[in-house]
Amino acid sequence: MASPRFFSLLSIVTISLLLTTTHTSSRSLQTPHKTTVLNVVSSLQQTQHILSLHSSLPTTTTTRPEFESKSIPLFLNSSSPLSLQLHSRDTLLPSNHKDYKTLVLSRLARDSSRVAAIAARVRFSVDRSDFKPDGETRYNAEDLTSPVVSGASQGSGEYFSRIGVGTPAKEMYMVLDTGSDVNWIQCKPCSDCYEQSDPVFDPAASSTYKPLTCAAPQCALLEVSTCRSSKCLYQVSYGDGSFTVGEYATDTVTFGDSGKVNDVALGCGHDNEGLFVGAAGLLGLGGGALSMPNQINATSFSYCLVDRDSGNSSSLDFNSVRIGDGDATAPIVRNSKVKTFYYLGLSGFSVGGEKVSIPSSVFEVNDATGEGGVIMDCGTAVTRLQTEAYNSLRDAFVRLAADFKNATSSISLFDTCYDFSDMSSVKVPTVAFHFTGGKSIDLPAKNYLIPIDDAGTFCFAFAPTSSSLSIIGNVQQQSTRITYDLANKLVGLSPNQC
């Protein structure tokens, strides 16, 4: 018979084994990767909200009388803060779509045109850099008044700000574009203009409007220009065939009640087609010399792109750096051949807290050719990645989302979709951007899993591109304050700072 001491020892060993087994089971039940929550109900409710939204924004020109404009401070130095309200496209141009899927298809059609336009712009800039060292392209005046292609009539532009032009200031909606430098508006007399929400600007009614001569330095900075009666004429063409042609001039620009700037160079377009239906023109926020930030000597600008389905508004701010100590930052990378776009130092991605294996060279700019690299763009919707990078990112996500019910996508851009129709919320693997310099940011789930219909089909909102250029789009930027710290050559990403 075994001794009591033996049974006592056996009991201790048994209890120890039980405790060890219990502890091991507990660890195996823990989530093996990093997750975040996607609020399915909230996303689907917004799909219905945006379809029923009726614009409450002013759609007629507001005139600021001369005596009122005197109370608005004159912007005299680069440190003065300026601010504008920022609205999504669907708050200015309410949807006439009967269901959410057709709205998504419409957005993605515009998005494809935008991506094509960027690719064309990069090719043009690289070719111009290689073959036209003086950076100047001159045409006959007749060439600028008779474009060889007709513009696409669908319209572009996803986010708008209301800005004043002239004296007295006429307020109008303009499209924000970080991928353009030239500011322009439609002008009377209008030989061919698209429909806009506000009356077309009349330069004859502005006491501060001044046409630029062909000898003006601003005229020399245009990529395409010519002369007529000693006046500088401009043309800006976009990759989808859209264009604007007219007189290049200067006028006073008013930023709401925060300030005004004299002698801002902008195009006064008399012949415009196919672009930015609803808006009066374009506010160029690019990196070139003629962009708004450079003309007003801004040290920084920032925006927060609200969810396009929310109907909310935010702000576009100049000279007000809002990067917190814990916020992600990415260095602005210079591309000597393409000055307009803001290239970022992106090193890779992680999914569920695990780094995705992608060669860093995929995201680098080729200094010799100007090709490749990664840009941040507010006009592109869905982030485009080189095919190699996209496949690696998608495969990493699919592997960790293996328990989700797959759905077949009827939208060719998306190849990874899920059926969340019977869920109110779902834990999904995190997706994070990693930047050179060591900083990273986890995206909200709604910034990479988006509904494509009102039935609960959600798709992974990244897409491959055959181009060597990758683009971080506005779906991934939503609800994040994006700050372009031009003085320190950084882009800051501040979550929930709208």
C-alpha positions in Angstrom: 0.0 0.0 0.0 1.3 3.5 -0.9 2.2 5.8 1.9 0.2 8.9 2.7 3.3 10.9 1.8 3.2 9.4 -1.7 -0.5 10.4 -2.1 0.3 13.9 -0.9 3.1 14.2 -3.4 0.8 12.8 -6.2 -1.9 15.4 -5.3 0.6 18.2 -5.6 1.9 17.0 -9.0 -1.7 16.6 -10.2 -2.8 20.0 -9.1 0.3 21.5 -10.7 -0.4 19.8 -14.0 -4.0 21.0 -13.9 -2.9 24.5 -13.2 -0.4 24.3 -16.1 -3.0 22.9 -18.5 -5.6 25.5 -17.5 -3.1 28.3 -18.0 -2.1 26.9 -21.4 -5.8 26.6 -22.5 -6.4 30.2 -21.4 -3.5 31.4 -23.6 -4.7 29.5 -26.6 -8.1 31.1 -26.3 -6.7 34.6 -26.5 -6.8 36.4 -29.9 -3.5 35.5 -31.7 -3.4 38.8 -33.6 -4.2 42.4 -33.1 -7.9 43.3 -33.8 -10.2 46.3 -34.0 -14.0 46.6 -34.2 -15.9 47.4 -37.3 -19.3 48.8 -36.5 -21.4 47.2 -39.2 -24.7 48.8 -38.2 -23.3 52.3 -38.1 -21.7 51.9 -41.6 -24.9 50.6 -43.1 -27.0 53.4 -41.5 -24.7 55.9 -43.1 -25.3 54.4 -46.5 -29.0 55.2 -46.1 -28.3 58.7 -44.7 -26.2 59.8 -47.6 -28.9 58.7 -50.1 -31.5 60.9 -48.3 -29.2 63.8 -47.7 -30.3 67.2 -49.1 -27.7 69.9 -49.3 -28.0 72.6 -46.6 -25.0 74.5 -48.0 -25.4 77.9 -49.6 -25.4 77.6 -53.4 -25.6 81.2 -54.5 -22.8 83.7 -54.6 -22.3 85.6 -51.3 -20.9 89.1 -51.9 -18.8 90.7 -49.2 -19.3 94.5 -49.6 -16.2 96.7 -49.5 -16.9 98.0 -46.1 -17.3 94.5 -44.7 -14.1 93.3 -46.2 -12.1 95.9 -44.3 -12.8 94.1 -41.1 -11.1 90.9 -42.5 -7.4 91.0 -41.7 -5.0 91.3 -44.6 -2.6 88.3 -44.6 0.9 89.9 -44.4 3.2 87.1 -43.2 3.6 83.4 -43.5 2.7 82.7 -39.9 -0.8 84.1 -40.0 -3.4 81.3 -39.6 -6.1 81.0 -42.2 -9.1 78.6 -42.1 -11.8 77.4 -44.5 -14.8 75.0 -44.0 -14.3 71.7 -45.8 -17.3 69.7 -47.2 -17.6 66.4 -48.9 -18.9 66.2 -52.5 -22.3 64.7 -51.5 -23.1 67.6 -49.2 -22.8 70.0 -52.1 -24.2 67.8 -54.8 -26.8 65.5 -53.1 -27.0 62.0 -54.6 -29.7 61.2 -57.1 -28.9 57.5 -56.8 -31.7 55.2 -55.8 -29.5 52.7 -54.0 -26.1 52.8 -52.4 -24.4 50.4 -54.9 -25.0 52.7 -57.8 -23.5 55.6 -55.7 -20.4 53.5 -55.1 -20.1 52.7 -58.8 -20.3 56.4 -59.6 -17.6 57.2 -57.1 -15.3 54.5 -58.3 -15.8 55.6 -61.9 -14.6 59.1 -60.9 -11.8 57.5 -59.0 -10.5 55.6 -62.0 -10.5 58.8 -64.0 -8.5 60.5 -61.1 -5.9 57.7 -61.1 -5.5 57.9 -64.8 -5.1 61.7 -64.6 -2.3 61.3 -62.0 -0.5 58.7 -64.1 -0.7 61.1 -67.1 0.5 64.0 -65.0 3.5 62.1 -63.8 4.4 61.0 -67.3 4.0 64.5 -68.6 6.2 65.9 -65.8 8.9 63.3 -66.3 8.9 63.8 -70.0 9.0 67.5 -69.7 11.9 67.3 -67.2 13.8 65.1 -69.6 13.2 66.9 -72.9 12.4 70.6 -71.9 15.1 71.7 -69.5 13.8 75.3 -69.4 10.5 73.9 -68.0 8.5 76.1 -70.4 6.0 75.0 -73.1 4.6 77.7 -75.4 1.7 77.3 -77.9 -0.1 79.6 -80.3 -3.2 81.2 -78.8 -5.4 79.3 -81.2 -4.1 76.0 -79.8 -5.3 77.0 -76.3 -8.8 77.9 -77.4 -9.5 74.7 -79.3 -8.5 71.7 -77.3 -8.0 68.5 -79.3 -9.9 66.3 -76.8 -13.3 66.6 -75.3 -13.6 66.3 -71.5 -15.4 63.6 -69.7 -18.7 64.9 -68.5 -19.0 62.9 -65.3 -17.2 65.4 -63.1 -14.5 65.0 -60.4 -13.6 66.4 -57.1 -14.5 64.8 -53.7 -14.0 67.7 -51.2 -14.9 71.4 -51.5 -14.2 74.6 -49.7 -16.0 77.9 -50.0 -13.6 80.8 -50.8 -13.9 84.4 -51.8 -12.4 85.9 -55.0 -12.2 89.5 -56.0 -13.2 92.9 -54.4 -15.9 92.8 -53.3 -15.4 89.1 -52.6 -17.6 86.7 -54.4 -17.8 83.4 -52.5 -17.8 80.2 -54.4 -17.1 76.5 -53.9 -13.7 75.2 -55.1 -12.4 71.7 -55.2 -9.4 70.9 -53.0 -6.6 69.2 -54.9 -3.2 68.2 -53.5 -2.3 66.9 -57.0 -2.6 70.3 -58.7 -0.7 73.6 -58.5 -2.7 76.0 -60.7 -5.7 77.7 -59.0 -8.5 78.6 -61.4 -12.2 79.5 -61.6 -14.7 79.7 -64.4 -15.1 83.3 -65.7 -17.4 85.4 -67.8 -17.5 85.7 -70.7 -18.0 82.0 -70.9 -17.5 80.3 -74.3 -17.9 76.9 -72.9 -18.5 76.3 -69.2 -19.9 73.3 -67.2 -22.7 73.7 -64.6 -21.7 75.1 -61.3 -23.6 75.8 -58.1 -22.7 79.5 -57.9 -23.0 82.2 -60.6 -19.9 82.4 -62.8 -17.3 84.9 -61.7 -17.2 88.2 -63.6 -13.7 89.7 -63.5 -15.1 93.1 -64.7 -16.9 93.3 -61.3 -13.7 93.0 -59.3 -11.7 96.2 -58.6 -8.6 94.1 -57.7 -8.6 91.8 -60.8 -5.4 92.3 -62.9 -4.5 90.3 -66.0 -0.9 89.1 -66.1 1.4 90.1 -68.9 3.4 87.5 -70.8 6.5 88.9 -69.1 5.2 88.2 -65.6 7.2 85.6 -63.6 4.0 83.7 -62.8 3.3 83.3 -66.5 6.8 81.8 -67.0 6.0 79.2 -64.3 3.0 77.8 -66.1 3.6 74.4 -67.8 1.5 75.4 -70.8 1.0 79.1 -71.7 0.9 81.6 -74.6 0.3 85.2 -75.3 -2.6 87.2 -76.8 -2.6 91.0 -76.9 0.3 90.9 -74.4 -1.8 89.0 -71.9 -0.8 85.6 -70.5 -3.1 82.7 -71.4 -3.0 79.3 -69.6 -4.2 75.8 -70.2 -4.4 73.0 -67.7 -5.4 69.5 -69.1 -6.3 66.5 -67.0 -5.9 62.8 -67.8 -9.5 62.1 -68.4 -9.6 64.7 -71.3 -11.0 67.5 -69.1 -9.4 71.0 -69.4 -9.6 74.7 -68.5 -8.3 77.5 -70.8 -8.3 81.2 -70.2 -6.6 84.3 -68.9 -4.0 84.1 -66.2 -4.4 86.9 -63.7 -4.1 88.0 -60.0 -6.9 88.9 -57.6 -7.6 89.1 -53.9 -8.6 85.8 -52.2 -10.6 85.8 -49.0 -10.5 82.9 -46.6 -13.8 83.1 -44.8 -13.5 85.6 -41.9 -9.9 84.6 -41.0 -8.0 86.7 -43.6 -7.5 87.7 -47.2 -4.5 87.6 -49.5 -3.8 90.2 -52.3 -2.5 89.4 -55.8 -2.9 85.6 -55.8 -2.3 84.2 -59.3 -5.2 82.2 -60.7 -6.6 81.1 -64.0 -9.8 82.9 -65.2 -11.2 80.1 -67.3 -13.4 81.0 -70.3 -13.3 77.6 -71.9 -13.8 74.7 -69.4 -15.2 71.2 -69.9 -15.8 68.0 -68.0 -14.3 68.8 -64.7 -15.6 69.4 -61.1 -19.3 69.7 -61.8 -20.9 71.9 -59.1 -17.7 73.7 -58.1 -16.5 77.1 -59.5 -13.0 75.9 -60.0 -10.0 74.4 -58.3 -7.8 75.2 -55.3 -4.4 73.9 -56.0 -2.6 72.6 -52.9 0.3 70.9 -54.6 4.0 71.4 -54.1 4.7 73.6 -57.2 5.4 77.3 -57.1 1.9 78.4 -58.3 0.0 76.4 -55.7 -1.9 78.2 -53.0 0.4 77.2 -50.1 3.4 78.4 -52.0 1.8 81.7 -53.1 0.9 82.7 -49.6 4.2 81.4 -48.2 2.4 79.0 -45.9 4.6 77.0 -43.5 2.0 74.3 -43.2 -1.6 73.4 -44.2 -3.8 70.6 -42.9 -7.2 69.1 -43.6 -9.5 66.4 -42.2 -11.5 64.5 -44.7 -14.8 63.5 -43.0 -16.5 60.3 -43.9 -18.2 60.9 -47.3 -21.3 59.2 -46.1 -21.7 61.2 -42.9 -22.7 64.6 -44.3 -20.5 66.3 -41.8 -17.9 69.1 -42.4 -14.4 69.9 -41.2 -11.8 72.5 -42.0 -8.8 73.3 -44.2 -6.3 75.2 -42.1 -3.1 77.1 -43.2 -0.2 77.9 -40.8 -1.7 75.9 -37.9 0.4 72.8 -37.2 -1.6 70.2 -35.3 0.8 67.3 -35.0 0.8 65.8 -31.5 3.7 64.1 -29.8 2.1 60.7 -30.2 0.9 61.2 -33.8 2.5 59.4 -36.8 4.7 61.4 -39.1 6.2 60.6 -42.5 9.0 62.4 -44.2 8.1 64.3 -47.4 10.4 62.8 -50.1 11.6 64.9 -52.9 11.1 63.8 -56.5 13.2 66.1 -58.6 11.2 65.4 -61.8 7.7 65.8 -60.3 7.3 68.8 -57.9 3.5 68.9 -57.6 2.8 65.7 -55.7 3.7 65.0 -52.0 5.8 61.9 -51.9 6.0 60.1 -48.6 8.5 57.8 -47.0 6.4 54.6 -46.6 8.3 51.5 -45.5 5.5 49.0 -45.4 2.3 47.6 -43.7 1.4 45.4 -40.8 -1.8 43.3 -40.5 -3.0 42.1 -37.1 0.2 43.5 -35.7 2.4 41.3 -37.9 4.7 43.1 -40.5 3.9 42.2 -44.1 6.8 41.1 -46.1 7.2 43.7 -48.9 10.6 44.9 -50.2 11.1 48.5 -49.2 12.3 49.3 -52.7 8.7 48.9 -53.9 7.9 52.2 -52.3 11.0 54.2 -53.3 11.3 56.9 -55.9 13.8 56.1 -58.7 15.9 59.3 -58.7 17.1 58.7 -62.2 13.7 58.2 -63.9 11.3 60.0 -61.4 9.1 56.8 -61.4 7.8 54.9 -58.4 7.3 56.2 -54.9 4.2 56.8 -52.8 2.1 60.0 -52.8 -0.7 61.2 -50.5 -3.7 62.4 -52.6 -7.0 63.8 -51.4 -8.7 63.3 -54.7 -8.1 59.6 -55.1 -10.5 57.5 -53.1 -9.1 53.9 -52.9 -5.4 53.4 -52.1 -3.6 52.0 -55.0 -0.5 49.9 -54.5 2.0 48.3 -56.9 0.7 44.8 -57.6 3.4 43.0 -55.7 2.7 45.1 -52.5 -1.1 44.8 -52.9 -1.0 41.0 -53.2 1.2 40.7 -50.1 -1.1 43.0 -48.1 -4.3 41.3 -49.3 -3.0 37.8 -48.6 -1.9 38.8 -45.1 -5.4 40.1 -44.4 -7.2 37.2 -46.0 -5.1 34.7 -43.9 -6.2 36.4 -40.6 -9.8 36.9 -41.7 -10.3 33.2 -42.7 -13.3 32.9 -40.4 -15.3 35.6 -42.2 -18.0 34.6 -44.7 -16.7 35.5 -48.1 -18.9 37.5 -50.5 -18.6 37.8 -54.3 -17.9 41.3 -55.4 -19.7 42.7 -58.5 -17.2 45.5 -58.5 -14.1 44.6 -60.5 -11.8 46.9 -58.5 -12.3 44.8 -55.3 -11.3 41.2 -55.1 -11.7 40.6 -51.4 -15.2 41.0 -49.9 -17.1 39.7 -46.9 -20.8 39.2 -46.0 -21.4 40.9 -42.6 -25.2 41.1 -43.2 -26.0 39.1 -40.0 -23.6 41.0 -37.7 -24.0 44.3 -35.8 -20.2 44.5 -35.3 -17.2 42.4 -36.0 -13.6 42.1 -34.8 -11.3 42.4 -37.7 -7.5 42.3 -38.1 -5.8 45.7 -37.8 -4.1 47.3 -40.8 -1.3 49.8 -40.1 0.9 52.0 -42.3 4.6 52.1 -41.4 6.7 55.1 -42.4 10.4 55.6 -42.8 11.6 57.2 -39.6 9.9 54.5 -37.4 6.4 55.9 -36.9 3.2 54.0 -37.7 -0.6 54.5 -37.6 -3.4 51.9 -37.2 -6.3 52.6 -39.5 -9.9 52.6 -38.2 -11.6 49.5 -39.5 -14.1 51.6 -41.5 -11.1 53.0 -43.5 -10.2 49.7 -45.1 -13.5 47.7 -44.9 -16.2 49.7 -46.7 -19.8 48.8 -47.7 -20.4 48.5 -51.4 -24.2 48.0 -51.0 -26.8 48.4 -48.3 -27.1 44.6 -47.9 -24.0 44.1 -45.7 -21.3 43.4 -48.3 -18.0 45.0 -47.2 -14.8 45.0 -49.3 -11.1 45.4 -48.6 -10.5 49.0 -49.8 -7.1 48.7 -51.4 -6.5 48.0 -55.1 -3.6 47.0 -57.3 -2.1 49.2 -60.0 0.1 48.4 -62.9 1.8 51.7 -62.4 5.0 52.0 -60.5 3.4 54.8 -58.4 1.4 54.0 -55.3 -1.3 56.4 -54.0 -2.7 56.7 -50.5 -6.3 57.7 -51.1 -8.9 59.6 -49.1 -10.8 56.5 -47.9 -7.7 55.7 -45.8 -7.3 59.3 -44.8 -10.9 59.8 -43.5 -11.3 61.1 -39.9 -7.6 61.8 -39.7 -6.1 65.3 -39.6 -3.5 65.3 -42.3 -0.9 68.0 -41.7 1.6 69.0 -44.4 4.4 70.6 -42.3 6.2 72.2 -45.2 8.8 73.9 -43.0 10.0 70.6 -41.6 9.2 68.5 -44.6 6.9 66.2 -42.7 3.3 64.9 -43.1 1.5 64.3 -39.8 -1.4 61.9 -39.3 -3.5 62.7 -36.3 -6.5 60.4 -35.7 -9.8 61.9 -34.6 -8.7 65.6 -35.0 -11.5 66.8 -37.2 
